[in-house]
Amino acid sequence: MSNELVTNIDGTSKTSGTQCFTADLLPVANGTYRIEVSGSLAHVLEVTFDSGTNWTKLNNGAQLVADQLYVFDVMIKTGDTFNMRQSTGTVVFDILRIYRVD
């Protein structure tokens, strides 16, 4: 299994409700994608598979603790338009990386 870095926005700040990536990620094949994230404030992280029409909370909707590293695997399929956002003030993402892992 390889870990191919798809994108990262390490060191970038994002305000609450703002999509993390300027353009949605468009997978070229079905597969598992790994999210590595650590932020400067406690926040709830959400993902969308349809350009923001519907949002799903990661971590069972519980806040991610500031300055801790979290790893989530999500299945993304061809045709999905994937993005993320957070819920609290302005968070600096010390780490926010997306890998394709299969």
Residue, then its C-alpha position, 0 to 999 in steps of 0.5 A: m500500500s502506498n501513501e500518495l500525497v494528494t494535497n496539503i495546506d500545512g500552516t494555513s488559517k481558515t475561518s469557521g465555515t470556510q472550505c479548506f481547499t480553494a477547489d474541491l478535490l476530484p478523485v480519479a479513482n475510487g479509494t481510501y483517502r487519509i486525512e491528517v490534521s492538527g489545528s491551533l484551536a479545538h474545533v469540529l471538522e466536517v467533510t463534504f462529498d458534494s461541493g458543500t450541499n451536505w456536510t458530515k462531521l468527523n470524530n462523531g461530531a466531537q471537537l478535535v483537541a487543539d495541537q493534537l494529531y488526528v488521522f481519519d480514513v474516508m472512502i471517496k469515489t469517482g464523481d465525488t467533489f470533496n472538501m472540508r471545513q471547521s467550526t470554530g473561529t480561525v484555526v491555523f492548521d499546523i498539519l492538514r494533509i490528504y493522502r491516497v492510501d490504496 
